[in-house]
Amino acid sequence: MTESARAFVPGHITGFFSTHPDDDPTKAGSRGAGITLADGVTVHVEPGEEILLNGDHTEVEAVDRVLAALRLDAHVRVTTELPVAAGFGVSGAMALGTAIAANDAFDRGLSENELTTIAHGADVQAGTGLGDVVAQARGGLPIRLEPGAPPHGTLDGIPADGQLEYLVFSEMSTEAVLAGNTDTITTAGDRALSSLVADPTVETFMEASRRFAREADLLTSDLRDTIRDVTQEPGEASMAMLGETVFAIGTALSDAGYDARRCDFCHTGSYLLPPTTDTQ
Amino acid sequence: MTESARAFVPGHITGFFSTHPDDDPTKAGSRGAGITLADGVTVHVEPGEEILLNGDHTEVEAVDRVLAALRLDAHVRVTTELPVAAGFGVSGAMALGTAIAANDAFDRGLSENELTTIAHGADVQAGTGLGDVVAQARGGLPIRLEPGAPPHGTLDGIPADGQLEYLVFSEMSTEAVLAGNTDTITTAGDRALSSLVADPTVETFMEASRRFAREADLLTSDLRDTIRDVTQEPGEASMAMLGETVFAIGTALSDAGYDARRCDFCHTGSYLLPPTTDTQ
């Protein structure tokens, strides 16, 4: 037993999605597409019992479920620059990072797919995410062709390099949206996925995402106004699913006069970090 | 059309494998496992007709086949610190890097899986590799559960962080070994994969790889002596498939008194690099 271990998980913005419920949480999930971010979550696991997010005590059901699946109590310290409940997949990242770090710290001997499956199931059962975990395990600009964790879910990716900017207006509850009627979302999401599969480029992803946000009726007036300002610049912007958050390609939010945070697309999926003596 | 583009592809050392021929090159391939390396290949593609490897004109059938599949003539400049024909998957890396960069430079609009499939098929048809490309597309420490490119092949991974050392004695022809009787290899490779799937850790990977190298009867006397020296230290070492190359975990080759090159495990799969004005 190495006593402690750390993992990095990229943030993930979903541009569009469709929901696919299933009694088996490893088969349930979403189709859709998104962008993983070099801004991410670092999870440190060691013996103990508390979950800390940027130093503050917190309760995260998806993390509790991962620890239960691994038959562990653990001290989980999460640090991130990403905003919570704003469409960056932080709950999924915490679940996956906990699984990867705990597997190493407590010698559980599980494979990457097994850890992804545990974290995906935990995020789905907690109601906090349907597709972030599998996307965060892969990295890049993941296209979720089939819902669920390995071996059920299948992924592809948009081959692209670049950076994006994001601007958060306020929080939005993924649980509340997913608990409502998702028929409109799923119809719009299926249409968006078809167009992206036919032309897997960043331009088509952004166009499909904007149309999805409109058709699924998820835009607030702040989001609508900001996206309009950026597209008139002209630039590419849409809404992060699910948060009251605008994301834009390159420097398009700054170019339109907004004070936005910039970060690179993430080339890596999630991974174990080298050991550290940091005791934060 | 952006005129030129660059891609990075990690090196890949296979520890053990079994061969699975198929008339369809996208279904043919290998099962097995390996480690991707932060040392890799950078491929620059622009209009033209020549293939250069570290500045020298070269002929690489797998690259020609990728360009033919994309219906392109192109100038392909490859730079790498990896030795060629020594078990690092350089032919697969050149094929995959060419596919990713050419797709971007010439606006072919293909997805990551499609590019991986083209490069895998090209490497298989050229006889230069059976599993490097799918491993290099994923990164980390890939386990090839089922042979072939997406959607046929399936992968898992060993969740691990670390570094390795390698030492090359001489070149070895992948084509020649694969053209011979591979029954012994496949029997030994299937046994190695079963043990790794049961315990997906670096320790079990190295143990399975050493046993495979012995059972498949691929060791030269230089390889056998060096691996014995490292394991007596004690350290973990085995043979890179297929090269007259020893690889070892951490600093085990240096610890045993050898002058070896060190590099990190690679956290990323293959990816498009930012544009550059470099004209090398």
Contacts between the chains, C-beta under 8 A, distances in Angstrom:
chain1	res1	chain2	res2	distance
A	100	B	159	5.6
A	103	B	159	6.0
A	104	B	159	6.7
A	104	B	160	7.8
A	109	B	199	5.4
A	109	B	200	6.8
A	109	B	201	6.0
A	110	B	159	7.5
A	110	B	200	7.1
A	111	B	143	7.0
A	111	B	156	4.7
A	111	B	157	6.6
A	111	B	158	6.9
A	111	B	159	7.1
A	111	B	197	7.6
A	111	B	200	4.0
A	112	B	140	7.0
A	112	B	156	5.9
A	112	B	157	3.6
A	112	B	158	7.1
A	112	B	159	5.1
A	112	B	200	7.8
A	113	B	156	4.4
A	113	B	157	7.3
A	114	B	156	8.0
A	115	B	159	6.2
A	139	B	268	7.1
A	139	B	269	7.4
A	140	B	112	7.0
A	140	B	269	7.7
A	140	B	271	6.7
A	143	B	111	6.9
A	150	B	156	7.3
A	151	B	154	6.6
A	154	B	151	6.5
A	156	B	111	4.7
A	156	B	112	5.9
A	156	B	113	4.4
A	156	B	114	8.0
A	156	B	150	7.4
A	157	B	111	6.6
A	157	B	112	3.6
A	157	B	113	7.2
A	158	B	111	6.9
A	158	B	112	7.1
A	159	B	100	5.6
A	159	B	103	6.0
A	159	B	104	6.7
A	159	B	110	7.4
A	159	B	111	7.1
A	159	B	112	5.1
A	159	B	115	6.2
A	159	B	271	7.8
A	159	B	272	5.6
A	160	B	104	7.9
A	160	B	272	6.2
A	161	B	271	6.7
A	161	B	272	4.2
A	161	B	273	6.3
A	161	B	274	5.5
A	197	B	111	7.6
A	199	B	109	5.4
A	200	B	109	6.8
A	200	B	110	7.1
A	200	B	111	4.1
A	200	B	112	7.9
A	201	B	109	6.0
A	267	B	268	4.5
A	267	B	269	7.9
A	267	B	271	4.5
A	268	B	139	7.1
A	268	B	267	4.5
A	268	B	268	4.6
A	269	B	139	7.4
A	269	B	140	7.7
A	269	B	267	7.9
A	269	B	269	7.8
A	271	B	140	6.7
A	271	B	159	7.8
A	271	B	161	6.8
A	271	B	267	4.5
A	272	B	159	5.6
A	272	B	160	6.2
A	272	B	161	4.2
A	273	B	161	6.3
A	274	B	161	5.5
